[in-house]
Amino acid sequence: MLRVDIEKQLGEFSLSASFASEGRVIGLFGASGAGKSSLVNMIAGLLRPDRGSIVIDGETVDDTAAGIHVPTYRRRIGYVFQDARLFPHLSVAQNLDYGRRMNGLAPDPAQHKRIIDLLDIGALLGRRPGKLSGGERQRVALGRALLSKPRLLLLDEPLGALDEGRKLEILPYLVRLRDEANVPMVYVSHDAAELRQLATQIVVLKQGRVTSFGGVKVLT
Amino acid sequence: MFDISPAEWTAILLSLRVAVIATLVATPFGIALAWVLARRDFWGKSFLDAVVHLPLVLPPVVTGYLLLLTFGRKGLVGGFLADHLGIVFAFRWTGAALACGIMSFPLLVRPMRLSIEAIDRRLEQAAETLGAAPWKVFFTVTLPLALPGVLAGMVLGFAKAIGEFGATITFVSNIPGETQTISSAIYSLIQTPDGDAAAGRLVIVSIVLAIGALIAAEWFARRATQRLHGN
């Protein structure tokens, strides 16, 4: 599903990571500053590796030796950021529809309804992002990413900006997503408890290096 | 007192036409340049920035004279345009629009540039991850979020274009019905005996147009903030 073998120098910090996973939810675990976000940005194509390759679902999206760098918008990935990043000038419904329009996909009312129900965001459709709570914003961001029909969903600390109560509000949705949405995910977190609930495989990152890789038991 | 004569109307309508055309033609260039200045780093950027602002600090008569040298019938560009495309600027209202467009360009670009700089680039990244190619990102995220700034720039540019005097009169002279705008009409009237009342009327019209434009620009600026915060 996902094969990563990259090196990247970011100022003083050097990132060098290599792993391959068929897991449904790959948990990327590490303290802040371990290089998790940089790694995810490279998978998304927002950052270019200095050396190495990235393969998503059999397609090589980065290969420095062969000069391959597929731009972000052609990678068919979904990305849920810590800070939601909903488009402030569009309503929730328009935000949700954005990926479909940009990819020129035909409307899929069944999937649309399924995801809106799954995330309980039907009541928010007419609102503007500025009028949503943090938890609601994150659920809409999840829906927006899913509705662009990605082959890989990247989640970078999606609960990071939320307080404890909100986290407990969103977690069940993420579990449902894992079990029902049928999209492989890379889930970034510095919270071991969160990853134990969600991930099927774990990559532990420490100061830019992969220190362990395996089932959730590597978290202990 | 407030009986506007046909001659004054001619000047007012000509001013409006010149300013509208100048603003509409300058706007796409303004947006493109604002984007380049806000988003790109390249060799000679400070120089480009200085050139854009030049009309603001040069004596208008110098700008007008340079326009005459370049776009006049014997000018390098003006000669080519007249011979090959039939477009003449010298002593025509189109020349007045060109002069006004260039003189108002710095004011038109500035709010556009500021509003593009204020946009969170992470929103553009989010659009890319959702499958939007760079030009689609520009038209669906960058431009709509910058729209209030774009409109504010257009309004300010328009207001400046309406009041332009020095470069216009140098480049295209002061021909009633062809190049005599409100400003040059006032200039002629105050040199004419008994022209005071007519000049006064045109002065009031200018003040009303200018204040209206400033209020509109302010209103657009406030809309911009609301838009960026998603309310």
HADDOCK unambig.tbl for C-alpha pairs under 7 A between the chains (distance, minus, plus):
assign (segid A and resid 72 and name CA) (segid B and resid 128 and name CA) 5.97 0.50 0.50
assign (segid A and resid 72 and name CA) (segid B and resid 129 and name CA) 5.73 0.50 0.50
assign (segid A and resid 73 and name CA) (segid B and resid 128 and name CA) 4.79 0.50 0.50
assign (segid A and resid 73 and name CA) (segid B and resid 129 and name CA) 5.42 0.50 0.50
assign (segid A and resid 73 and name CA) (segid B and resid 130 and name CA) 6.54 0.50 0.50
assign (segid A and resid 73 and name CA) (segid B and resid 131 and name CA) 4.03 0.50 0.50
assign (segid A and resid 73 and name CA) (segid B and resid 132 and name CA) 5.47 0.50 0.50
assign (segid A and resid 73 and name CA) (segid B and resid 133 and name CA) 5.74 0.50 0.50
assign (segid A and resid 74 and name CA) (segid B and resid 131 and name CA) 6.16 0.50 0.50
assign (segid A and resid 76 and name CA) (segid B and resid 131 and name CA) 6.64 0.50 0.50
assign (segid A and resid 77 and name CA) (segid B and resid 129 and name CA) 6.38 0.50 0.50
assign (segid A and resid 78 and name CA) (segid B and resid 129 and name CA) 6.14 0.50 0.50
assign (segid A and resid 78 and name CA) (segid B and resid 130 and name CA) 6.37 0.50 0.50
assign (segid A and resid 79 and name CA) (segid B and resid 129 and name CA) 6.25 0.50 0.50
assign (segid A and resid 85 and name CA) (segid B and resid 123 and name CA) 5.71 0.50 0.50
assign (segid A and resid 85 and name CA) (segid B and resid 126 and name CA) 6.67 0.50 0.50
assign (segid A and resid 87 and name CA) (segid B and resid 123 and name CA) 6.72 0.50 0.50
assign (segid A and resid 88 and name CA) (segid B and resid 227 and name CA) 6.50 0.50 0.50
assign (segid A and resid 88 and name CA) (segid B and resid 228 and name CA) 5.99 0.50 0.50
assign (segid A and resid 88 and name CA) (segid B and resid 229 and name CA) 6.10 0.50 0.50
assign (segid A and resid 88 and name CA) (segid B and resid 230 and name CA) 3.95 0.50 0.50
assign (segid A and resid 89 and name CA) (segid B and resid 145 and name CA) 6.73 0.50 0.50
assign (segid A and resid 89 and name CA) (segid B and resid 227 and name CA) 5.74 0.50 0.50
assign (segid A and resid 89 and name CA) (segid B and resid 230 and name CA) 5.69 0.50 0.50
assign (segid A and resid 99 and name CA) (segid B and resid 130 and name CA) 4.78 0.50 0.50
assign (segid A and resid 99 and name CA) (segid B and resid 131 and name CA) 6.13 0.50 0.50
assign (segid A and resid 102 and name CA) (segid B and resid 131 and name CA) 5.64 0.50 0.50
assign (segid A and resid 102 and name CA) (segid B and resid 132 and name CA) 5.16 0.50 0.50
assign (segid A and resid 103 and name CA) (segid B and resid 131 and name CA) 5.63 0.50 0.50
assign (segid A and resid 128 and name CA) (segid B and resid 230 and name CA) 5.89 0.50 0.50
assign (segid A and resid 128 and name CA) (segid B and resid 231 and name CA) 6.11 0.50 0.50
assign (segid A and resid 129 and name CA) (segid B and resid 230 and name CA) 5.58 0.50 0.50
assign (segid A and resid 130 and name CA) (segid B and resid 229 and name CA) 5.94 0.50 0.50
assign (segid A and resid 130 and name CA) (segid B and resid 230 and name CA) 4.29 0.50 0.50
assign (segid A and resid 130 and name CA) (segid B and resid 231 and name CA) 4.82 0.50 0.50
assign (segid A and resid 131 and name CA) (segid B and resid 231 and name CA) 6.35 0.50 0.50
assign (segid A and resid 145 and name CA) (segid B and resid 130 and name CA) 6.74 0.50 0.50
assign (segid A and resid 148 and name CA) (segid B and resid 130 and name CA) 6.26 0.50 0.50
